[in-house]
Amino acid sequence: MSESRQILSPCLLFCISSVFVFSSADDLLSAEVTDTAARKAMKKATDYFTSQVSTEGGYLWKYSQDLKDREGENQAPASRVWVQPPGTPSVGEAYLKAYQKTGEPSLLNAAKAAAYALVNGQLKSGGWNYYIDFEDRKSYQYRVNGGGPKARNTTTLDDNTTQSAVQFLIQIDQELKFQDESIHEATMYALNALLKAQYPNGGWPQRFDSAPDPKEYPVIKANYPESWPREFPKKKYLNYYTLNDNLIEDLVGVMFLAHHVYQDERYRRAALKAGDFIILAQMPVPQPAWAQQYNSQMQPAWARKFEPPSVTGGESQGIIKTLMQIYIYSGDKKYLKPIPPALAYLKKSELPSGKLARFYELKTNRPLYFTRKYQLTYQDNDLPTHYSFIINSSVDSLESRYRRLLDDSPEKLASMRFPTRRVRLTPSLTAKAKSAIESLNSQGAWIKQGDLKASGKENLRTIDTRVFIQNLTTLADFVAAKQKD
């Protein structure tokens, strides 16, 4: 895609209905909530969100009611939209799924506009930054009207940023039957970049701007360092093998989805290769679980000043889920073998409260914490409030799921890969739809009392994309269920 190409604008497409499975239930509330009322509310909310809230088809996280204050994770000018959830891909996917349930053309239009926003914010490295700016085009190497070689060109996999964008683009590309050239080409470009960024051992970095040099990343098993610094060393960690914030879980999901939609074996191989990395990354006894990140020698290493080399009670639980998902897709039981020792270790590591520490000291397994001044400590009485150093344990539910998987047939596993969501007309759904309709204001906005943390403003009337997504989804579910009632 050339740099001289103009920024795309949304266009119309014929609506294509999708098939869902429903059942009905008698409910007095259904007499008060009609299909027509729900459709009108969706149309009104979508018109307002696309015409007043959106910037070039994209979205932030929160806005003041007058739209003067805007923010994603940080404050944002009117020219900026967010990619990191619950930003543009999250809203776009909500539009797309609502369209598939209802066939309303305006929803497909809105989904396409969100997709075009992502196309116009894609970096030459293949993915996305946390946000896209439609005025400051020269500070980033956007593929469409971007800056030169010295401009920023770093794809981020942190916080499901690029993964959420690719997931949405794959789905809308499929809905459009791969006929929209710009969307299809951007999706293929992103997927190819993710394949190139994968390390020889199957891991991925937190961020990248080019493919790794295989010579610098030997394929070896995880091991304990002889020693590690107790104070934050301020070293760069963005190229470390990263499990933090479910990064690899999100990437595995994207690769399996890509394989499902495009039937290209490269994506399946990438997902399985990630599973092989997870097996390599399991720490030896006495702590057979996982770290948040590893250096090139496969040793746990520092990331941010509150993320020390350690075995993590948090991401380890997500990794167990990922291994089960890889098994569901592949049927290969080697991906289940790491799970029993990891579950036993995590169960033994639970705190007296039944919860888990986020970090456990290497080898000793003592819980690690930080003071508010970011001093490493064994005490949990002076914790910073922005980060979860003590987390819930899901060990029992993970073990139950693991045991069920052992008994599932190949046919049952196949049915679990991409299951059809069943939407039923229940009293609860009807009540939620009624509430969504009644809470929509005269402009077409859902207003919520809340804070704009990045702006330092509290107790405002706000427009929250998460509220919009939830209410739009509820109304679409209601309409779809009523159609089958």
WOBELJO-V891329 format. One record per pair of residues at least 12 apart in sequence whose ideal C-beta (glycine too) atoms are under 10 Angstrom apart, sorted by the first residue. I is the first residue (numbers start at 1). GAP is how many residues later the second one is. Records with the same first field share a line. If there is no record, write none. Layout:
I = GAP, GAP
This chain:
1 = 118, 121, 123, 141, 142, 143, 181, 184, 185, 188
2 = 141, 142, 143
3 = 121, 134, 138, 139, 140, 141, 142, 143, 144, 145
4 = 140, 141
5 = 114, 115, 138, 139, 140, 177
6 = 114, 138, 139
7 = 49, 50, 109, 110, 112, 113, 114, 127, 130, 135, 137, 138
8 = 48, 49, 104, 105, 107, 108, 109, 111, 112, 136, 172, 174, 175, 178
9 = 47, 48, 103, 104, 107, 111
10 = 40, 44, 46, 47, 98, 99, 100, 101, 102, 103, 104, 105, 106, 107
11 = 98, 101, 102, 105, 169
12 = 93, 94, 96, 97, 100
13 = 92, 95, 96, 98, 99, 162, 163, 164, 166, 167
14 = 91, 94, 162
15 = 84, 85, 87, 88, 89, 90, 91, 92, 93, 94, 160
16 = 83, 84, 87, 92, 159, 160, 161
17 = 82, 83, 84, 85, 86, 466
18 = 78, 79, 81, 82, 83, 84, 85, 157, 402, 462
19 = 81, 401
20 = 80, 81, 400, 401, 402, 403, 457, 460, 461, 463, 464
21 = 399, 400, 401, 402, 403, 459, 463
22 = 79, 400, 401, 402, 403, 455, 458, 459, 460, 461, 462, 463
23 = 399, 400, 401, 402, 403, 458, 461, 462
24 = 400, 401, 402, 457, 458, 460, 461
25 = 399, 400, 401, 402, 403, 404, 405, 456, 460
26 = 399, 401, 459
27 = 398, 399, 400, 401, 402, 403, 404, 458
28 = 399, 402
29 = 397, 398, 399, 400, 401, 402, 404, 405
30 = 395, 396, 397, 399, 400, 403, 404, 448, 451, 452, 455
31 = 399
32 = 398, 399, 401, 402, 405, 406
33 = 396, 397, 398, 399, 400, 401, 402, 403, 404, 405, 442, 445, 449
34 = 399, 403, 444, 445, 448
35 = 67, 443, 444, 445, 446, 447, 448, 450
36 = 443, 446
37 = 396, 397, 400, 401, 438, 441, 442
38 = 64, 392, 395, 396, 398, 399, 436, 437, 438, 439, 440, 441, 442, 444
39 = 63, 65, 436, 437, 439, 440, 443
40 = 397, 400, 435
41 = 392, 395, 396, 397, 398, 399, 403, 405, 430, 431, 433, 434, 437, 438
42 = 53, 56, 57, 60, 62, 64, 65, 394, 395, 398, 402, 429, 430, 432, 433, 434, 436, 437
43 = 59, 61, 62, 63, 64, 401, 432
44 = 393, 396, 397, 398, 399, 400, 401
45 = 391, 392, 395, 396, 398, 399, 400, 401, 423, 426, 427, 430
46 = 48, 49, 52, 53, 58, 60, 61, 63, 64, 65, 398, 422, 426
47 = 59, 63, 396, 397
48 = 392, 393, 395, 396, 397, 398, 415, 420
49 = 42, 46, 61, 395, 396, 397, 414, 416, 419, 423
50 = 41, 45, 56, 57, 59, 60, 63, 64, 394
51 = 393
52 = 15, 391, 392, 393, 411
53 = 14, 17, 38, 391, 392, 410, 412, 415
54 = 27, 34, 37, 56, 59, 60, 63
55 = 15, 21, 22, 23, 24, 25, 26, 33, 62, 77, 78, 79, 80
56 = 23, 24, 25, 32, 57, 58, 60, 61, 64, 65, 76, 78, 79
57 = 24, 31, 34, 35, 52, 53, 54, 55, 56, 57, 58, 59, 60, 61, 62, 63, 77
58 = 22, 23, 24, 25, 29, 30, 31, 33, 34, 55, 56, 57, 58, 59, 60, 62, 63, 73, 74, 76
59 = 13, 22, 23, 24, 27, 28, 29, 30, 31, 32, 33, 55, 58, 404, 406, 409, 410
60 = 12, 13, 14, 15, 16, 18, 20, 21, 22, 26, 27, 28, 31, 71, 394, 403, 405
61 = 12, 13, 15, 21, 23, 24, 25, 26, 29, 391, 392, 393, 401, 402, 403, 404, 405
62 = 14, 20, 24, 386, 388, 389, 390, 391, 392, 393, 398, 400, 401, 402, 403, 404, 405
63 = 13, 382, 389, 397, 399, 400, 401, 402
64 = 386, 388, 391, 393, 396, 397, 398, 399
65 = 376, 378, 380, 382, 383, 395, 396, 397, 398
66 = 394, 395, 397
67 = 378, 396
68 = 387
69 = 383, 385, 386, 387, 388, 391, 393
70 = 12, 382, 384, 385, 393
71 = 381, 382, 383, 384, 386, 391
72 = 12, 14, 15, 16, 58, 59, 382, 393
73 = 14, 57, 58, 86, 380, 381
74 = 56, 57, 379, 380, 381
75 = 377, 378, 379, 380, 381
76 = 55, 57, 378, 379
77 = 56, 57, 58, 59
78 = 56, 57
79 = 53, 54, 55, 56, 57, 58
80 = 41, 51, 52, 53, 54, 55, 56
81 = 33, 36, 37, 39, 40, 50, 51, 52, 53
82 = 46, 47, 48, 49, 50, 79, 383
83 = 34, 35, 38, 39, 44, 45, 46, 47, 48, 49, 73, 76, 77, 78, 79, 81, 82, 85
84 = 44, 45, 46, 47, 72, 74, 75, 76, 77, 78, 80, 81
85 = 74, 75, 76, 78, 79, 80, 165, 380, 381, 384
86 = 78, 378, 379, 380, 381, 382, 383, 384
87 = 27, 30, 31, 41, 43, 44, 45, 74, 77, 78, 378
88 = 25, 26, 27, 29, 30, 33, 40, 43, 44, 76, 77, 80, 377
89 = 25, 26, 28, 29, 39, 71, 72, 73, 74, 75, 76, 77, 78, 79, 80, 82, 83
90 = 24, 70, 74, 75, 77, 78, 375, 376, 378, 379
91 = 19, 20, 22, 23, 26, 77, 374, 375, 377, 378, 381
92 = 18, 19, 20, 21, 22, 23, 24, 25, 26, 72, 73, 76, 77, 79, 80
93 = 18, 21, 22, 71, 74, 75, 76, 78, 79, 376, 380
94 = 13, 16, 17, 20, 74, 371, 372, 374, 375, 376, 377, 378, 379, 382
95 = 12, 13, 14, 15, 16, 17, 18, 19, 20, 73, 77, 373, 374, 377, 381
96 = 12, 14, 15, 16, 18, 19, 72, 75, 76, 78, 79, 80
97 = 14, 74, 78, 324, 372, 375, 376, 379, 380, 383
98 = 12, 13, 371, 374, 375, 376, 377, 378, 379, 381, 382
99 = 12, 13, 73, 76, 377
100 = 71, 75, 376, 380
101 = 320, 322, 372, 374, 375, 376, 377, 378, 379, 380, 382
102 = 373, 374, 375, 376, 377, 378, 380, 381
103 = 376, 377, 380
104 = 372, 375
107 = 365, 369
108 = 64, 67, 68
110 = 362
111 = 57, 60, 61, 64, 65
112 = 60, 63, 64, 68, 71
114 = 51, 54, 55, 58
115 = 50, 53, 54, 56, 57, 58, 60, 61, 65, 67, 68, 71, 72
116 = 28, 64, 66, 67, 70
117 = 15, 17, 48
118 = 14, 46, 47, 48, 50, 51, 54, 65, 68, 69, 72
119 = 23, 24, 25, 46, 50, 61, 63, 64, 66, 67, 68, 70, 71
120 = 12, 14, 17, 22, 23, 24, 25, 26, 62, 66
121 = 12, 13, 16, 19, 21, 22, 23, 25, 44, 65
122 = 19, 20, 21, 22, 24, 33, 40, 43, 44, 47, 63, 64, 65, 67, 68, 71
123 = 17, 18, 19, 20, 23, 28, 29, 30, 31, 32, 33, 39, 66, 67, 70, 86
124 = 16, 17, 18, 19, 22, 23, 25, 27, 29, 31, 65, 69, 85, 86
125 = 16, 18, 27, 28, 29, 30, 31, 37, 65, 68, 71, 72, 82, 83, 84, 85, 86
126 = 17, 27, 29, 36, 40, 60, 63, 64, 65, 66, 67, 68, 69, 70, 71, 82, 83, 84, 85
127 = 26, 27, 28, 29, 30, 34, 35, 36, 38, 39, 62, 63, 66, 67, 70, 80, 81, 82
128 = 12, 14, 26, 27, 28, 29, 33, 34, 35, 36, 37, 38, 62
129 = 13, 23, 24, 25, 26, 27, 32, 33, 78
130 = 26, 28, 29, 31, 32
131 = 30
132 = 33
137 = 14
138 = 12, 13
139 = 12, 13
140 = 12, 13, 14
141 = 12, 13, 68
143 = 42, 43, 46
144 = 38, 42
152 = 57
153 = 55, 56, 57
154 = 52, 53, 54, 55, 56, 84
155 = 35, 38, 39, 42, 50, 51, 52, 53, 54, 55
156 = 49, 50, 51, 52, 82, 91
157 = 37, 40, 47, 48, 49, 50, 51, 81, 85, 87, 88, 90, 91, 93, 94
158 = 47, 48, 49, 80, 84, 86, 87, 89
159 = 47, 85, 86, 87, 88, 91
160 = 85, 86, 87, 89, 90, 91, 93, 94
161 = 46, 84, 86, 89
162 = 28, 31, 32, 35, 45, 46, 85, 88, 89, 92
163 = 27, 31, 41, 83, 84, 85, 86, 87, 88, 89, 90, 91, 92
164 = 86, 90
165 = 21, 22, 25, 89
166 = 20, 21, 24, 25, 27, 28, 84, 85, 87, 88, 89, 91, 92
167 = 83, 86, 87, 90, 91
168 = 19
169 = 14, 15, 17, 18, 19, 20, 21, 22
170 = 13, 14, 17, 18, 20, 21, 84, 87, 88, 90, 91, 92, 97
171 = 16, 86, 90
172 = 12, 15
173 = 12, 13, 14, 15, 88, 89
174 = 13, 83, 86, 87, 88
178 = 83, 84
187 = 71, 74, 75
188 = 70, 74, 76
190 = 64, 68
191 = 63, 64, 67, 71, 73, 75, 76, 79
192 = 74
193 = 15, 17, 18
194 = 14, 57, 60, 61, 64, 73, 76
195 = 16, 60, 63, 69, 71, 72, 74, 75, 78
196 = 12, 14, 15, 16
197 = 12, 13, 14, 15, 54
198 = 13, 14, 53, 57, 71, 72, 75, 76, 79
199 = 12, 13, 15, 17, 18, 20, 40, 42, 74, 75, 78, 97
200 = 12, 13, 14, 15, 16, 17, 18, 19, 73, 77
201 = 13, 16, 17, 18, 19, 20, 40, 72, 73, 75, 76, 78, 79, 80, 93, 95, 97
202 = 17, 39, 46, 67, 68, 69, 70, 71, 72, 73, 74, 75, 76, 77, 78, 79
203 = 14, 16, 37, 38, 39, 40, 44, 45, 48, 70, 71, 73, 74, 75, 77, 78, 90, 91, 95
204 = 37, 38, 39, 43, 44, 46, 47, 48, 66, 70, 73
205 = 12, 32, 33, 34, 35, 36, 37, 42, 88
206 = 31, 32, 33, 34, 35, 36, 37, 38, 39, 41, 87, 97
207 = 30, 31, 32, 35
208 = 30, 31
209 = 29
212 = 27, 84
216 = 23, 80
217 = 22, 24, 78, 79, 80, 81
218 = 78, 79, 80
219 = 57, 58, 61, 79
220 = 60, 76, 77, 78, 79
221 = 58, 59, 60, 61, 62, 63, 77
222 = 19, 55, 57, 58, 59, 60, 61, 62, 65, 66, 68, 69, 72, 75, 76, 77, 78, 89
223 = 60, 61, 71, 74, 75, 76, 77
224 = 59, 60, 62, 63, 75, 76, 85, 87, 138, 139
225 = 70, 72, 74, 75, 76, 84, 137
226 = 73
227 = 82, 135
228 = 71, 72, 73, 74, 80, 81, 82, 133, 134
229 = 72, 73, 79, 80, 147
230 = 78, 79, 138, 145, 146
231 = 71, 74, 77, 143, 144, 145
232 = 70, 71, 72, 73, 74, 75, 76, 138, 142, 143, 144
233 = 68, 69, 72
234 = 68, 71
235 = 60, 66, 67, 68
236 = 67
237 = 55, 56, 58, 64, 65, 66, 67, 70
238 = 55, 65
239 = 54, 56, 57
240 = 51, 52, 53, 54, 55, 56, 60, 61, 62, 63
241 = 36, 39, 40, 50, 51, 52, 53, 54, 55, 57, 60
242 = 49, 50, 51, 52, 61, 73
243 = 34, 35, 38, 47, 48, 49, 50, 51, 69, 71, 72, 73, 75, 76, 79
244 = 47, 48, 49, 59, 60, 63, 68, 70, 71, 74
245 = 47, 69, 70, 73
246 = 68, 69, 71, 72, 73, 75, 76
247 = 45, 46, 68, 71
248 = 23, 26, 27, 29, 30, 33, 42, 67, 70, 71, 74
249 = 25, 29, 66, 69, 70, 72, 73, 74, 76, 77
250 = 68, 72
251 = 19, 20, 23, 71
252 = 18, 19, 20, 21, 22, 23, 26, 70, 71, 73, 74, 77
253 = 18, 69, 72, 76
254 = 13, 16, 17
255 = 12, 13, 14, 15, 16, 17, 18, 19, 74
256 = 12, 14, 15, 16, 69, 70, 72, 73, 74, 161, 162
257 = 14, 160, 161
258 = 12, 13
259 = 12, 13, 70
260 = 69, 157, 158
261 = 157
268 = 61, 62
271 = 51, 54, 55, 58, 59
272 = 54, 57, 58, 60, 62, 63
274 = 48, 52
275 = 47, 48, 50, 51, 52, 54, 55, 57, 59, 60, 63
276 = 50, 58, 59
277 = 17, 21
278 = 12, 41, 42, 44, 45, 48, 57, 60
279 = 44, 47, 55, 56, 58, 59
280 = 14, 18, 58
281 = 12, 13, 17, 19, 38, 57
282 = 29, 34, 37, 41, 55, 56, 57, 59, 60, 63
283 = 15, 16, 17, 27, 28, 33, 59, 62, 79, 80
284 = 79
285 = 56, 60, 78
286 = 25, 59, 62, 76, 77, 78, 79
287 = 13, 23, 24, 29, 54, 55, 58, 59, 62, 73, 74, 75, 76, 77, 78
288 = 23, 28, 50, 51, 52, 53, 54, 55, 56, 57, 58
289 = 22, 23, 24, 26, 27, 28, 30, 31, 49, 52, 53, 54, 55, 56, 57, 60, 71
290 = 21, 22, 23, 24, 25, 26, 27, 28, 29, 30, 48, 52
291 = 12, 16, 17, 18, 19, 20, 21, 24, 25, 68, 69, 71
292 = 12, 15, 16, 17, 18, 19, 20, 22, 23, 24, 66, 67
293 = 14, 16, 19, 22
294 = 15
295 = 14
299 = 63
300 = 12, 59, 62
304 = 70, 83
305 = 65, 69, 71
306 = 52, 53, 63, 64, 68, 70, 77, 78, 80, 81, 83
307 = 51, 52, 63, 80
308 = 51, 53, 54, 60, 61, 62, 68
309 = 50, 52, 53, 59
310 = 47, 48, 49, 50, 51, 52, 55, 56, 57, 58, 66
311 = 34, 35, 38, 46, 48, 49, 50, 51, 52, 54, 57
312 = 44, 45, 46, 47, 48, 79
313 = 32, 33, 36, 37, 38, 42, 43, 44, 45, 46, 47, 54, 76, 77, 78, 79, 80, 82
314 = 42, 43, 44, 45, 74, 75, 76, 77, 78
315 = 43, 76
316 = 26, 27, 29, 30, 33, 40, 44, 79, 82
317 = 25, 26, 29, 39, 74, 75, 76, 77, 78, 80, 81
318 = 76
319 = 19, 20, 23
320 = 16, 18, 19, 22, 23, 26, 74, 75, 78, 79, 81, 82
321 = 18, 73, 77, 80, 81
322 = 13
323 = 12, 13, 14, 15, 16, 19, 79
324 = 12, 15, 74, 77, 78, 80, 81, 92
325 = 91, 92
327 = 12, 75, 78, 79, 81, 86
328 = 77, 80, 84, 85, 86, 87, 88, 89
329 = 84, 85, 87, 88, 89
330 = 83
331 = 77, 79, 82, 83
333 = 72, 73
336 = 66, 69, 70
339 = 59, 60, 62, 63, 66
340 = 59, 62, 63
342 = 53, 56, 60
343 = 52, 53, 55, 56, 59
344 = 51, 55
345 = 15, 20, 50
346 = 14, 47, 48, 49, 52, 53
347 = 46, 48, 49, 51, 52
348 = 17, 47
349 = 16, 18, 44, 46
350 = 43, 45
351 = 16, 29, 39, 40, 42
353 = 37, 39, 40
354 = 38, 39, 41, 42
355 = 33, 35, 36, 37, 38
356 = 34, 35, 36, 37, 38, 39
357 = 12, 23, 32, 33, 34
358 = 12, 29, 30, 31, 32, 33
359 = 17, 30
361 = 15, 17
364 = 14
366 = 12
367 = 12, 13, 22, 23
368 = 12, 21
369 = 12, 13, 14, 15, 20, 21
370 = 12, 13, 14, 17, 19
371 = 12, 13
372 = 12, 13
421 = 56, 59
422 = 59
423 = 53, 54, 55, 56, 57, 58, 60, 61
424 = 53, 57, 60, 61
425 = 52, 53, 55, 56, 57, 58, 59, 60
426 = 51, 52, 55
429 = 45, 46, 48, 49, 52, 53
430 = 44, 48, 51, 52
431 = 43
432 = 38, 39, 41, 42, 43, 45, 46
433 = 38, 41, 42, 43, 44, 45, 46, 48, 49
434 = 40, 44
435 = 36, 39
436 = 31, 34, 35, 36, 37, 38, 39, 42
437 = 34, 37, 38, 41
439 = 28, 32
440 = 31, 35
441 = 20
445 = 16, 17, 18, 22, 23
446 = 16, 17, 18, 21, 22, 24, 25, 26
447 = 13, 14, 15, 16, 17, 20
448 = 12, 13, 14, 15, 16, 18, 19, 20
449 = 12, 13
450 = 12, 13, 14, 17
